[in-house]
Amino acid sequence: MFCDSLLDDADWLKRYAVNDRGEAVPDALIHDAIAARQPMRAFNERHILLVPYFEWTLYQWDEAHLTPEAITCLARDNERRILGTDGSPRPTLAIPHLLSQESACSYQGYLLALMAVEQTRHFFLQRDGYLTDNPAIGPSLARHYWQPGNSVSHDATLVSLTGEGFNPAYLANACNQTVEQAWRQAQDCMEQAQTRPQPPADFAWQADIRVVDGDEVLASNAQGDDTMCRQFAQAIQRRYG
């Protein structure tokens, strides 16, 4: 999810979101994306809380209380309390995590992960000043997050990298930004990227990769990664161009 977060960063978009003529995404489009996304940021994160708060109450109820009407009422009460609206764009009882044992009591993990993403981003920005194409990030993630795996807790991985356990302040700060604040931050990010040398994004995957649709191989890197990318682009163009 940390890697996913980079795809919305203005400097990443400027370098990699290019058209078939190699032209970078316009600043105005980056601004419009921020303007569309930022006002809903806090609402979207609060929406994750619906399931754990619903489960917290539901699983404490006596058997006699578990009627369809009472359960539905509980879901609606949580939606009003947490989202401040009558009803939810995605009704609580339509979320499939509630329907099977292996996914019950786990939904809060999404919000904890988003908290960890913002905490991790903040750490690297404070330490290194930038994220996109930062060669110091991979070794740090490998050492503190990937190599320990499930041998340590999620909180312990954060302590190992950032020096502190779960801290919601970084996610809250990101959610509480206005569109104007987020746009100024994006502008600064793009300006700073122009001052850094940008080596070619060229590296060996060290993997045998095929893109397959049913029985048809759309692309493979048997003749190299560049060939695979061209084959895949041509397949998309044939189908949807």
Summary of the structure (lengths in Angstrom):
residues: 241
radius of gyration: 22.1
end to end distance: 30.6
largest distance: 66.7
contacts: 590
relative contact order: 0.11
helix: 65%
strand: 5%
